[in-house]
Amino acid sequence: MQPDVKRAFVFGGTGTVGSAILRELARRSVHATFTYHRSEGKAKMLATELGHTAVHVDLADAAATTALLDAQPVTDVVIHAAGVSGGLALPEIDVATWQHAMAVNVQSAFLACRWVAARARRCDVVLVGGLDRAQSLPLPPHFAASQGALSALAMAVAHEVGPHDIRVNVVALGPLEGGISRGLTARRRKDYETFSALRRPGTPDEAAKVITWLALENSFIQGKVIAVNGGI
Ligand SMILES: NC(=O)c1ccc[n+]([C@@H]2O[C@H](COP(=O)([O-])OP(=O)(O)OC[C@H]3O[C@@H](n4cnc5c(N)ncnc54)[C@H](OP(=O)(O)O)[C@@H]3O)[C@@H](O)[C@H]2O)c1
């Protein structure tokens, strides 16, 4: 582990991936402050069970997200694992749906990067996404666009913040058991399994182990997308 890693800030701690990350951080004695939106009961349960701190925010609200971040103490690690999708095709995606996906999935990640950059001290930022662009996949366009934006954001921000010993990387997950992939049709899930070298979806714990490794152990990967998808 990098020296003196004590505090993490996790976006979307109540999610399938986020809660596995919170467990992994607790196992490694790193305290997390984590966000929730609708899942208040789960947030309270995780905070009590793991000794972390839950904070409510709507990540679609830029002012509220900025105010929340500005109220936080310095943190060694930021993990963004909040997201929305919805199995929509292009004709069904209205502007409000597009804007909401961009706000929750990308705008809040941008605000997190800007917050970390302003503090100009060592920090590891991991943005959790679902696309590494090494494959061509049939994804909902608004979700795909937001995931593509994360990798470009990380690449550009990495150059600005690198001199301050801040790393920004993306973990691009393939379909897992549960979480945002619950919107996949049975046929699409079968396709993923057929074309995955491991022939199965991942588990949230498998995802969390890589994400936490990148957040706590990495020292020289910068501005990159790490695919964790069973070989799709
Ligand atoms: N699971 C998969 O198979 C999979 C595959 C590829 C990529 N990923 C990526 O992994 C990340 C996490 O996905 P997941 O599977 O853990 O999703 P999930 O179980 O649906 O959890 C989504 C998380 O985002 C939070 N969230 C949603 N809207 C929000 C809002 N307006 N304001 C604040 N928080 C909000 C939710 O909070 P509340 O529950 O409190 O409302 C929850 O913590 C996403 O970036 C996704 O793209 C997952």
The ligand as a Gaussian input file, in Angstrom:
#p B3LYP/6-31G(d) Opt

LIG

0 1
 N      -22.424000      -3.990000     -12.480000
 C      -21.951000      -4.165000     -13.703000
 O      -22.169000      -5.195000     -14.336000
 C      -21.121000      -3.086000     -14.364000
 C      -20.655000      -3.329000     -15.655000
 C      -19.928000      -2.347000     -16.294000
 C      -19.661000      -1.151000     -15.645000
 N      -20.115000      -0.943000     -14.386000
 C      -19.838000       0.378000     -13.777000
 O      -19.687000       0.305000     -12.382000
 C      -20.197000       1.496000     -11.776000
 C      -21.137000       1.098000     -10.656000
 O      -22.155000       0.279000     -11.162000
 P      -23.020000      -0.677000     -10.214000
 O      -23.225000      -1.934000     -10.927000
 O      -22.464000      -0.693000      -8.845000
 O      -24.411000       0.153000     -10.235000
 P      -25.594000       0.137000      -9.178000
 O      -25.570000      -1.081000      -8.329000
 O      -26.822000       0.429000      -9.960000
 O      -25.246000       1.393000      -8.228000
 C      -25.288000       2.691000      -8.743000
 C      -24.751000       3.654000      -7.703000
 O      -24.852000       4.988000      -8.230000
 C      -25.572000       5.797000      -7.292000
 N      -26.356000       6.806000      -7.980000
 C      -27.180000       6.629000      -9.043000
 N      -27.774000       7.807000      -9.340000
 C      -27.291000       8.722000      -8.460000
 C      -27.516000      10.110000      -8.243000
 N      -28.374000      10.831000      -9.007000
 N      -26.851000      10.723000      -7.240000
 C      -26.014000      10.024000      -6.453000
 N      -25.747000       8.721000      -6.599000
 C      -26.399000       8.081000      -7.591000
 C      -26.490000       4.827000      -6.552000
 O      -26.876000       5.391000      -5.317000
 P      -28.263000       4.945000      -4.567000
 O      -28.390000       3.447000      -4.735000
 O      -28.039000       5.353000      -3.147000
 O      -29.379000       5.686000      -5.225000
 C      -25.537000       3.633000      -6.387000
 O      -24.670000       3.878000      -5.305000
 C      -20.875000       2.286000     -12.903000
 O      -20.019000       3.326000     -13.311000
 C      -21.018000       1.296000     -14.015000
 O      -20.918000       1.902000     -15.287000
 C      -20.841000      -1.872000     -13.735000

